[in-house]
Amino acid sequence: MELIAESEMNITSVIPMPGGSTLISEGNVGKYGKVFSSVNLYSNSATKNAGNFDGEARALMEGGEAIGASLQGIWKRDGNKITIHSLDDASNGDQNYTVIEVDMISMKSVVKVHAL
């Protein structure tokens, strides 16, 4: 898989919900420009340290083009760190595998996008 973007995003909100949490993020992500995303983390274990997720992303590219994407995959928490493995299906036809390393203390995430 080819790494096509690596970036840092800011977590702007954490919204608790029954059975999990929603993380809201924004940042510049390589060729996709300004990206806004939400991921709904659902716990599937008694310890609430892992599960699946779904989400949405919107990108506003430098030329003004807007792209939407559906996100889905799995996540795991270790202390204040959450690792998210996402399969992304974008409205422009791109399909990506993305790894997101979230630090819940700094409220930052490192995003690595790989083309499929």
C-alpha positions, 0 to 999 in steps of 0.5 A: 500500500502506498502512503499518500498522506500523513498529517496531524489533526485536532480533536475538537470535541468528544461526545459521550453516547450510550455504548461509546463516544464520538470524536470530532476532528479537523485538520489538513490532510495532504491532497485532501486539503481541509478535512472534517471528520466524526467517528462513532466508537462503539465498545464491544467489550466489558472493559470498553477498550476496543470495538468497531466504529463508523463515521463520516469525513468531508474534505475541502480541497485547495481548488474548491472541490468537496469530497465526502467519505464513509469510514468504518473499521475497528479501534483499540484503546491502551491508556490514553491512546486510541488506535483506529483502523479505517477503511474509507470510501470517498465520493471521488472514487478513492478507497483508502486504508487509514491508521489514526493514532489518537492521544486523548490527553493532547487531543491530537491525532496522527493520521496516515492514509494509504491508497488501496 
